[in-house]
């Protein structure tokens, strides 16, 4: 959807560059990219809410 260099933050929905993501986290064999540490912290509080099949395709 966004090409190999772009990702969507699963918490806020912002499109970000994988190279300049503020944080990343590996979960269920998928790397998630975040625009900020705050979004990564929110993800950690409820991973299954944000780690949807649709989010893993982005």
VMD Tcl script that draws the C-alpha trace (Angstrom):
set ca {
  {0.00 0.00 0.00}
  {2.71 2.50 0.96}
  {5.69 0.89 -0.70}
  {8.62 -0.78 0.97}
  {9.93 2.37 2.68}
  {6.67 3.61 4.22}
  {4.49 2.28 7.04}
  {1.38 3.32 8.92}
  {1.52 3.80 12.67}
  {-1.13 1.33 13.94}
  {-2.11 3.60 16.83}
  {-2.61 7.04 15.26}
  {-2.72 6.08 11.56}
  {0.07 8.45 10.50}
  {2.08 7.41 7.45}
  {5.77 7.45 8.29}
  {9.08 6.46 6.76}
  {10.38 3.16 8.08}
  {13.88 4.67 8.06}
  {12.97 7.55 10.36}
  {10.33 5.93 12.60}
  {10.61 7.13 16.20}
  {10.11 3.57 17.48}
  {9.57 0.02 16.24}
  {8.30 -3.14 17.84}
  {8.22 -6.74 16.71}
  {4.97 -8.57 17.54}
  {3.45 -11.70 16.00}
  {6.34 -11.93 13.50}
  {5.60 -8.43 12.19}
  {7.50 -5.20 12.73}
  {5.31 -2.24 13.62}
  {6.55 1.32 13.09}
  {5.55 4.28 15.24}
  {5.64 8.04 14.77}
  {6.42 8.57 18.45}
  {7.38 6.77 21.61}
  {3.93 7.67 22.98}
  {2.24 5.67 20.20}
  {4.51 2.70 20.88}
  {3.62 2.88 24.58}
  {-0.09 2.95 23.71}
  {0.44 -0.09 21.46}
  {2.12 -1.94 24.36}
  {-0.93 -1.37 26.57}
  {-3.25 -3.25 24.18}
  {-1.32 -4.99 21.40}
  {-4.19 -7.12 20.15}
  {-6.35 -4.02 19.65}
  {-3.77 -2.50 17.27}
  {-2.12 -5.61 15.76}
  {-5.02 -6.39 13.45}
  {-4.60 -8.29 10.18}
  {-5.17 -5.00 8.32}
  {-2.43 -3.26 10.33}
  {-0.02 -6.09 9.52}
  {-0.55 -5.55 5.79}
  {0.60 -1.91 5.95}
}
mol new
graphics top color blue
foreach p $ca { graphics top sphere $p radius 0.5 }
foreach p [lrange $ca 0 end-1] q [lrange $ca 1 end] { graphics top cylinder $p $q radius 0.2 }
display resetview
